[in-house]
Amino acid sequence: MKIFVFSTAILYKENISGGDVVLPQIAKRWGGRYELYVITSREGERVWRSLGAKAVFHLLPETIFDRSDNILLGPIKYLIRTIQSVRMLNSLMGGEKEKFLIYTAPAFIPDTLPALVARRRFQQSRWLAWVYHVILPPWERRGNFLFNLFSYLLQRGGLWALKKGADVVLVLGGTYKDLVDEGFREEKLQICNLGVDKKLLESTAPIKEKYDGISIGTLTYTRGVYDLLHIWRLVIEKRPDARLAVVGGGSQRLIEDYKNKIKELGLEKNVRYYGFVPKNEDVYAILKSSKLYICPLHENGWSMPVAEAMTVGVPTVAYDLKMFHYAFKKGFVTVPMHNKRSLADKVVELLNNEEKRQKLSQEALEESKNFDWRNIADEVGRVIDKL
């Protein structure tokens, strides 16, 4: 079976999110079961190849805008990529009676609009989509208003396209109810959480440097990266030697601003900012040298770093998101949303109480038993075969 994948949402090389690696991780474990044709950017191809996933790549022509990591150019990049993807359909897809599958994730217009065009034109085709989480309106979201408005509108359009044309929408446990509230028919939705590379996680050796806490992810306001620094400042009021590792890239402007914030808060001795770390094994080595995973996310339906932390027995301290009610069951503790003081107090409590932290660590290991990409690959494969 041919599967045409639209994967054009990566804006620059240090903007790789967990969602961008989902299909490459799954495809690697299919072992040639399907013919994959990936419409993507150079950065998208790099992600696939770095993970060892095999596919035929059809690269969108690079423009002058792609050479900049300025987030304000995002709307222009996405508009151009949408047009390019629609044009590419004619040269890639065969006759109108050809049978194939269309795959998209995440639910942004540059992927979903071309997918909708293909689904309508080729009646024998089927469309499988994946939605990770629903973005809050910009007036409810913290951070840059224009960026949040851009993200919100892109996903609004993407969700509209999914309602119109997708045959099955895979959804994370913490996002299912959000999509039902958005008007999706429940018979079209299927809960399917993500996985981790258990073999690589278990075989990676920890680094010598030790940390009391770690947080992993792209530098964005909605990931709570600025909350994180204020939380750690509160932690060192009670544990002056507590050390935090922060892993994750972002735009150059945001990276510089983040480094300046670390200095402004007087955290140079307590916070090590690693930036974007290309190799997963290097990220895992830092993770395995940490006692707690700090998760101040403002929104998400599932978290790959949380699952990776659980897999190596590192418990999580987090804001009380829906995913900790519907996707994860144990191996973590939560505090009320945006309550930085409560989260810091919980971190200190677990650092001071080794017995309690070890109990959570064992619960995390038990929770992670089924967090394996092989299981997810089999589950998605069954959905595809049924379609």
C-alpha positions in Angstrom: 0.0 0.0 0.0 1.2 3.5 -0.8 1.1 6.1 2.0 1.5 9.8 1.1 2.7 11.7 4.1 2.3 15.5 4.4 5.0 16.7 6.9 5.7 20.4 6.3 5.3 22.0 9.7 8.9 22.2 10.9 10.0 25.8 10.6 13.7 25.5 11.4 16.2 22.9 12.6 15.9 23.6 16.3 12.1 23.5 16.3 11.7 19.7 16.3 8.9 18.6 18.6 7.9 15.2 19.8 5.1 15.1 17.3 7.5 15.5 14.4 9.2 12.2 15.2 6.1 10.1 15.6 5.6 8.6 12.1 9.4 8.2 11.5 9.6 6.2 14.7 6.6 4.1 13.7 7.7 3.7 10.1 11.2 2.4 11.2 9.4 -0.5 12.9 7.1 -1.4 10.0 10.1 -2.8 8.2 9.0 -1.9 4.6 5.4 -3.0 5.2 4.1 0.1 3.3 5.5 2.3 0.5 6.0 5.7 2.1 6.2 8.9 0.0 6.9 11.9 2.2 6.2 15.5 1.1 8.4 17.6 3.4 11.0 20.2 3.8 14.8 19.7 4.1 14.5 19.7 7.8 11.7 17.2 7.7 13.8 14.9 5.6 16.7 15.3 8.1 14.5 14.2 11.0 13.4 11.1 9.1 16.9 10.1 8.0 18.4 10.7 11.5 15.9 8.2 12.9 16.7 5.6 10.3 13.2 5.6 8.8 13.0 4.7 5.1 10.9 6.6 2.6 10.9 8.3 -0.7 11.2 12.0 -0.1 9.7 14.7 -2.2 11.2 18.0 -1.0 9.4 21.3 -1.3 11.5 23.9 -3.1 13.4 26.0 -0.6 12.7 29.8 -0.6 14.6 32.7 0.9 12.2 32.7 3.9 13.3 29.2 4.8 16.8 30.5 5.6 15.6 32.5 8.5 14.5 31.3 12.0 12.4 34.4 12.6 9.1 33.1 13.9 7.2 36.0 12.4 8.0 34.6 9.0 6.1 31.5 9.9 2.8 32.5 8.2 4.6 33.3 4.9 6.5 30.0 5.0 3.3 28.0 5.7 1.3 29.8 2.9 4.1 29.0 0.4 4.4 25.4 1.5 0.6 24.9 1.3 0.6 26.1 -2.4 3.7 24.0 -3.1 2.2 20.8 -1.6 -1.0 21.2 -3.6 0.9 21.6 -6.8 3.0 18.5 -6.0 -0.1 16.4 -5.8 -0.5 16.3 -9.6 2.9 14.9 -10.3 3.0 12.3 -7.5 -0.4 10.7 -7.4 -1.7 8.5 -10.2 -5.1 8.1 -11.8 -8.2 9.2 -10.0 -9.1 5.5 -9.3 -5.8 4.8 -7.6 -6.0 3.5 -4.0 -3.7 5.0 -1.4 -3.6 6.4 2.1 -3.0 10.0 3.1 -1.3 10.7 6.5 -1.1 14.0 8.3 0.2 15.2 11.7 -0.1 17.7 13.3 -3.4 19.4 12.4 -2.0 22.5 10.7 -3.2 23.9 7.4 0.0 23.3 5.4 -0.6 19.6 5.8 -4.3 19.2 6.1 -5.5 21.5 3.2 -3.4 19.6 0.6 -4.7 16.3 2.2 -8.3 17.5 1.9 -7.7 18.3 -1.8 -6.3 14.8 -2.4 -9.0 13.1 -0.4 -11.7 14.9 -2.5 -10.1 14.3 -5.8 -9.1 10.7 -5.3 -12.3 9.0 -4.1 -10.5 5.7 -3.6 -8.1 7.2 -1.1 -8.4 7.3 2.6 -7.1 9.9 5.1 -5.6 9.0 8.5 -4.7 12.0 10.7 -3.2 12.5 14.2 -4.1 15.3 16.6 -1.8 15.8 19.6 -3.5 18.6 21.4 -5.9 21.5 20.9 -4.4 24.9 21.0 -6.0 27.4 23.3 -7.3 30.8 22.0 -4.6 33.5 22.1 -6.5 35.4 24.7 -6.3 32.3 27.0 -2.7 31.4 26.1 0.4 32.9 27.6 3.3 34.3 25.5 3.5 36.3 22.3 0.0 37.2 21.2 0.8 37.3 17.5 2.5 33.9 17.6 -0.3 32.4 19.6 -2.9 33.9 17.1 -0.9 32.4 14.2 -0.8 29.0 15.8 -4.5 29.1 16.8 -5.7 30.1 13.3 -3.5 27.5 11.6 -4.9 24.7 13.8 -8.5 26.0 13.4 -8.2 25.7 9.7 -6.6 22.3 10.1 -9.3 21.0 12.4 -11.9 22.2 9.9 -10.2 20.3 7.1 -10.1 17.1 9.3 -13.8 17.3 10.0 -14.5 17.6 6.2 -12.3 14.9 4.9 -10.4 12.7 7.4 -11.6 9.1 7.7 -10.0 8.3 11.1 -8.4 10.7 13.5 -6.0 9.3 16.0 -6.0 11.3 19.2 -4.0 11.2 22.5 -5.8 10.3 25.7 -5.6 13.8 27.1 -7.0 15.4 23.9 -10.0 13.1 23.1 -12.5 15.1 25.1 -11.3 18.4 23.5 -12.0 17.1 20.0 -15.4 15.9 21.0 -16.1 19.4 22.4 -14.8 20.7 19.0 -17.6 18.8 17.3 -15.8 15.7 16.0 -17.9 12.6 15.7 -16.8 10.1 18.3 -17.0 7.2 15.7 -14.2 9.0 13.7 -11.9 9.3 16.7 -9.6 6.6 18.1 -7.4 7.0 21.1 -3.8 6.1 20.4 -1.0 7.4 22.7 2.7 7.6 21.6 5.7 5.5 22.5 9.4 5.7 23.4 12.6 4.0 22.2 12.8 1.6 25.1 15.9 -0.2 23.8 17.9 3.0 23.4 16.7 4.5 26.7 17.7 1.4 28.6 21.1 1.0 26.9 22.2 4.6 27.3 24.6 5.3 30.1 24.1 8.4 32.3 26.6 11.2 32.2 28.8 11.8 35.2 27.3 15.2 36.0 24.2 14.9 38.3 21.0 17.0 38.3 18.2 17.3 40.8 15.7 18.1 38.0 15.5 18.2 34.2 13.1 19.5 31.6 13.1 18.7 27.9 11.4 20.5 25.0 11.4 23.3 22.5 11.6 26.8 24.0 8.1 28.1 23.8 5.9 29.9 26.4 3.3 27.2 26.4 5.9 24.6 27.5 6.3 26.7 30.6 10.0 27.3 30.0 9.9 30.6 31.8 7.7 29.2 34.6 10.5 26.6 35.0 13.1 29.2 35.8 10.9 30.9 38.4 10.1 27.5 39.9 13.8 26.6 40.2 14.5 29.9 41.9 12.0 29.0 44.5 13.5 25.5 44.9 17.0 26.9 45.6 15.6 29.1 48.4 15.3 25.8 50.3 18.0 23.8 48.6 20.7 26.2 47.5 22.7 23.5 45.7 19.9 22.1 43.6 20.8 21.8 39.9 18.5 21.8 36.9 19.2 20.7 33.3 17.2 22.3 30.5 17.3 20.6 27.0 15.7 22.2 24.0 16.2 24.6 21.1 14.2 27.4 19.7 14.6 30.5 17.6 17.9 32.4 18.1 16.1 35.4 19.6 14.3 33.2 22.1 17.5 31.3 23.0 19.3 34.5 23.8 16.4 35.9 25.8 16.3 32.6 27.8 20.0 32.7 28.6 19.6 36.3 29.7 16.7 35.3 31.9 18.8 32.7 33.6 21.4 35.4 34.4 18.8 37.9 35.5 17.4 35.5 38.0 20.9 34.6 39.3 20.6 31.0 38.3 23.9 30.5 36.4 25.2 28.1 39.1 22.0 26.2 39.4 20.7 25.9 35.8 22.6 24.3 32.9 21.0 25.2 29.6 22.1 22.6 27.0 20.1 24.0 24.1 19.2 21.7 21.2 20.8 18.3 21.5 20.6 16.5 18.1 21.2 12.9 19.3 18.5 11.2 21.4 21.1 9.1 23.2 22.8 12.3 24.4 19.4 13.6 25.7 18.7 10.3 27.4 22.2 10.3 29.1 21.4 13.6 30.7 17.9 12.4 31.7 19.3 9.3 33.4 21.5 11.5 35.5 18.5 13.4 36.9 16.3 12.8 39.9 13.0 14.4 38.8 11.4 15.5 35.6 9.9 19.0 35.8 6.9 19.4 33.6 5.3 23.0 33.7 3.5 22.5 30.4 0.4 24.7 29.9 -1.2 22.4 27.4 -0.7 19.0 25.9 -2.5 15.7 25.4 0.5 13.4 26.1 4.1 14.1 26.7 7.0 12.1 25.1 9.6 13.5 27.6 7.4 12.5 30.5 7.0 9.0 29.1 10.8 8.8 28.5 11.5 9.9 32.0 9.1 7.3 33.4 10.8 4.6 31.3 14.1 5.2 33.1 12.4 5.6 36.5 12.5 9.4 36.8 9.2 10.6 38.3 7.5 13.7 37.1 6.3 16.8 39.0 3.8 18.7 36.8 0.9 21.1 36.4 -2.4 19.4 36.5 -3.1 18.8 32.8 -5.8 16.5 31.4 -3.2 14.0 30.3 -2.5 13.2 33.9 -6.1 12.1 34.2 -6.6 10.3 30.9 -3.2 9.3 29.5 -0.9 8.6 32.5 -2.0 6.9 35.7 0.9 6.9 38.1 4.6 7.8 38.5 4.0 11.5 38.9 2.6 14.2 41.2 0.7 17.3 40.0 -0.1 20.7 41.4 -2.8 23.3 40.3 -2.2 24.9 37.0 0.3 27.9 37.0 1.0 27.5 40.7 4.8 27.9 40.6 5.1 27.9 44.4 3.2 24.6 44.8 5.3 23.0 42.1 8.6 24.2 43.7 7.4 22.9 47.1 6.6 19.5 45.7 10.0 19.3 44.1 11.7 20.2 47.4 9.5 17.6 49.2 10.6 14.8 46.9 14.3 15.8 46.9 14.1 15.7 50.7 12.2 12.4 50.9 14.2 9.7 49.2 11.8 7.0 50.2 8.8 8.8 48.6 10.8 9.6 45.5 11.9 6.0 45.1 8.3 4.8 45.4 7.2 7.2 42.6 10.2 6.0 40.6 9.0 2.4 40.8 5.5 3.5 39.9 6.9 5.3 36.9 8.7 2.1 35.7 5.5 0.1 36.0 3.5 2.8 34.1 6.0 2.7 31.3 5.8 -1.0 30.5 3.7 -0.5 27.4 5.5 2.7 26.2 7.2 1.1 23.2 7.1 2.3 19.6 6.7 -1.3 18.5 3.3 -1.5 20.2 2.3 1.8 18.7 3.5 0.7 15.2 1.3 -2.4 15.4 -1.7 -0.5 16.6 -1.4 2.1 13.8 -0.8 -0.6 11.3 -4.1 -2.3 12.2 -5.9 1.0 11.7 -4.3 1.4 8.3 -5.2 -2.1 7.2 -8.8 -1.6 8.3 -9.0 1.6 6.3 
